[in-house]
Amino acid sequence: QVHLVESGGGLVQPGGSLRLSCAASGSIFSLNAMGWFRQAPGKGRELVAIITSGGSANYADSVRGRFTISRDNAKNTVYLQMNSLKPEDAAVYYCNLKNYDGYGRVDYWGQGTQVTVSS
């Protein structure tokens, strides 16, 4: 089992910045990926950014150039630096960890942290 604890959400004005953190504990495989998804009211959950244990990162087109994902493997922690926030970035942000082994993939989710972008 893996436990994910998120922090860093809150209220920010358009154009502002926030930094989300997610600390993972438990049975984390050496081959894994950690990332962030978000879900706005009335919409489905969508990928924001993800980074592998090897450091390769991918971003949604809507956030590329504004958001930066990073991780500290020693701390099993992933970060999402969000700059130039827009009202459409408002959502519940969920941390995700994907464990990969020879049989497939297992996903784990955090409880979610609210990001509100409003003046």
N, C-alpha and C positions, 0 to 999 in steps of 0.2 A: 504494500500500500504506500501511497504518496500523499502527503499533506501539503497544501499550498496556502500560504498566508499573504494576502495582498495589502498594500498600503499606498497612500499618496493621492487618493482621489479628493475631489472637492469642487468648490465653485471658483471659477476664474472668468475674467472678462475676455471678450474676443481680442485676439492678438496676444494673449498672455501665454504662460507656460505652466506646465505641471510635470512632475516626475513620479511615475508609478514604480513600485517595487513589488517583487513577488519572491518570497523565500520558500524553497522546497525542502522537505525532509522526508525520510523514509527510504524505500527501496528504489533508488534512482539508478538506472542502468547507465553504463558508460556511453552507449549510443542513444542519445536522446535529443529532443528539441524542446525548447521552451518558447512560449510566445504569448501574445495577447489577442483576444477576440473582443468584440463589442456588440452590444445589442441595444438599439434604440427602441422606444415604445412603438409597437405595431410593426416592427421589422424583425427580420431573422438575424441570427448571430453571424457575424462576418469576421474574417481574419483581418487583423490590423498589421501585425508584424510577427515574425517568427525567426528564431536563431537556433542553429544546431549546436551540438556540443563541440563541433569543430570550428564554430565561429561564422558559418555562412548564414547570411540574413536575407530575408525577403520581406517586402512591404506591399501593402495594398496601394494601388495607384493613387487613391485619394489622400494618402498621408505621406507618400514618398517625398523627401526633401524637407518635410516639416518634423517628422518623428524619427527618433533614433532608438533602436533596440540594442541592448548590450547585456552581457552576462558576466558574472564572476563565478567561475566553476568551483573555486575553492569554497565559496559560500553557498553554492547551489541557488544563486539568486539571479533573477533577470530584471532588467530595468527598462522602462520605456520613457524616454525624454520626449515630451510633447511641446513643441513650440508653435507659435503662430496659430493658436487654436481658433477654430471657427465654431459657430453655433451648431453646425451639422456634425461636429465631433462629439457632441453631448450624447452620452450613453452609459450603460453599465459596462465596465471593462472587466473581462474575465481572464485570469491567468490560466494558461494551459501547459501541461507537460506531456510529452509523448515519449513513452519508453519503447524502444525497439529491441526485439530479440529475434532469434532464428525462426520464430513462429508467427511473428506479426507485430502489431502495435497495440499498446494500451494507452488510453487517454485519461488524464486526471484534470480536474477543474478546481479553481478556487471559488470562493463564495461570491466574488464580484465586488467592485468598488465603483461608486457613482462619480462620474465626471459631468459637471454642469458648466456650460459655457454661456454666459449671459451678462449683459450689462445692467 
